[in-house]
Amino acid sequence: SNCLILRVRMPISDDLSHRNFITKIVKYERVVNIPNSMTVMYEMLPASLAMAKKGLAGVYNFCNPGVISHNECLDLYTKYIDPTYTYKNFSLEDQAKVLKAGRSNNELDATKLLRDLPEGIKINDIKTAVELCMQRMQKNLTEEFGPLPDSLPKEVRK
């Protein structure tokens, strides 16, 4: 087959897009502290173009290697974007009581992706990738809106 299928998981971008996983979870009152696979788009989009150019086909778990928890993501958000931000945890059981649909928490194997990546394409582990993403986000938001956190748009504040 000549089809390339890239399975993205919890996409994270350097901006406040409503599709950005970070933008979504900062609005939640409580989060579950469970590690998951995630995709940092800044690193992965160039990889997707290189993979297509190389003629790769098949299904790939298109996420940065390793896992990161919601708490780790939110701690980085607090460190780089909004030091006044706070959150609370709740258990999977408590989460199930308030959500209409169940959630999956998993680690996708990125071995095939790393093995087949074209030469010169580097993908960081998820913890490094998210920290670098938050550093870029801090720079981008400061340039666009002014000093953080006071200048953050109200849609990302609780």
C-alpha positions in Angstrom: 0.0 0.0 0.0 1.1 3.6 -0.6 -0.8 5.3 2.2 0.9 6.9 5.2 -1.3 7.0 8.3 0.0 9.0 11.3 -1.7 8.4 14.6 -1.6 11.7 16.6 -2.2 11.6 20.3 -3.1 14.7 22.4 -1.6 17.3 20.1 0.3 20.1 21.7 1.1 23.3 19.8 3.1 26.5 20.7 0.0 28.7 20.7 -3.4 29.0 22.4 -5.4 27.2 19.7 -8.5 25.6 21.0 -7.2 22.3 19.6 -4.1 22.5 21.7 -4.1 19.9 24.5 -2.6 22.4 26.9 -5.2 25.1 26.2 -7.9 22.5 26.9 -6.6 21.2 30.2 -5.8 24.5 31.7 -9.5 25.2 31.7 -10.3 22.0 33.7 -11.0 22.3 37.4 -9.4 18.9 38.0 -7.2 16.6 36.1 -6.2 12.9 36.4 -2.5 12.5 37.0 -1.8 9.6 34.6 1.0 9.4 32.0 0.1 9.5 28.4 1.7 9.6 24.9 1.4 13.0 23.3 2.4 14.7 20.1 4.3 18.0 20.0 3.3 19.4 16.6 6.3 21.7 16.2 8.6 18.7 16.1 6.3 16.3 14.3 5.1 18.3 11.4 8.5 18.5 9.7 8.9 14.8 10.4 5.6 14.1 8.6 6.7 16.0 5.5 10.1 14.1 5.5 8.3 10.8 5.9 6.0 11.5 2.9 9.0 12.7 0.8 10.8 9.5 1.7 7.8 7.5 0.4 7.1 5.8 3.7 3.7 4.0 4.0 1.8 2.2 6.7 0.5 3.1 10.1 2.8 5.0 12.6 2.2 6.0 16.2 3.0 9.7 15.6 3.9 10.8 19.0 7.0 11.8 20.8 8.7 8.9 22.6 7.8 8.3 26.2 5.0 9.5 28.4 4.1 12.7 30.3 1.4 13.2 32.9 -1.2 16.0 32.9 0.4 17.3 36.1 3.8 17.5 34.5 2.3 19.5 31.6 0.5 21.8 33.9 3.6 22.3 36.1 5.5 23.4 32.9 2.6 25.7 32.0 2.8 27.2 35.5 6.6 27.6 35.2 6.7 29.3 31.8 3.2 30.8 31.1 1.2 31.5 34.2 2.8 31.2 37.7 -0.6 32.0 39.3 -2.2 29.0 37.7 -3.3 26.2 40.0 -5.1 22.9 39.5 -6.4 19.9 41.5 -6.3 16.2 40.8 -9.0 13.6 41.0 -9.1 9.8 40.6 -10.1 7.9 37.6 -13.2 6.8 39.5 -14.1 10.4 40.2 -13.4 11.4 36.6 -15.7 8.6 35.3 -18.6 10.0 37.5 -18.5 13.4 35.8 -17.6 12.7 32.2 -20.1 11.6 29.6 -17.6 9.5 27.7 -14.8 7.4 29.0 -11.1 8.4 28.5 -8.2 6.3 27.5 -4.8 6.7 29.0 -1.9 4.9 27.2 1.6 4.9 25.9 2.0 4.4 22.2 5.1 2.6 21.0 7.2 5.0 18.9 9.9 2.4 18.0 8.8 2.0 14.4 8.6 5.8 13.9 12.1 6.3 15.3 13.5 3.5 13.2 12.0 4.7 10.0 12.5 8.5 10.4 14.5 10.0 7.5 18.1 10.9 8.2 18.5 14.3 9.8 15.0 14.3 11.5 15.2 14.5 15.3 12.4 14.0 17.6 12.8 14.7 21.3 11.4 12.6 24.1 8.0 13.9 25.2 9.2 15.6 28.4 11.9 17.5 26.6 9.6 18.3 23.7 6.9 19.8 26.0 9.4 21.9 28.0 10.8 23.3 24.7 7.2 23.9 23.5 6.4 25.9 26.7 9.5 28.0 26.2 8.5 28.8 22.6 4.9 29.5 23.8 6.2 31.9 26.4 8.2 33.8 23.8 5.4 33.8 21.3 2.7 34.9 23.8 4.9 37.6 25.2 5.6 39.0 21.8 1.9 38.9 20.8 0.2 40.0 24.0 2.9 41.5 26.3 4.2 40.4 29.8 2.7 37.1 31.1 0.5 36.2 32.9 -1.4 39.5 33.0 -1.7 39.7 29.2 -3.1 36.2 28.8 -6.5 36.2 26.9 -9.5 35.5 29.1 -10.3 32.3 27.2 -7.3 30.5 28.8 -8.0 31.7 32.3 -10.3 29.7 34.6 
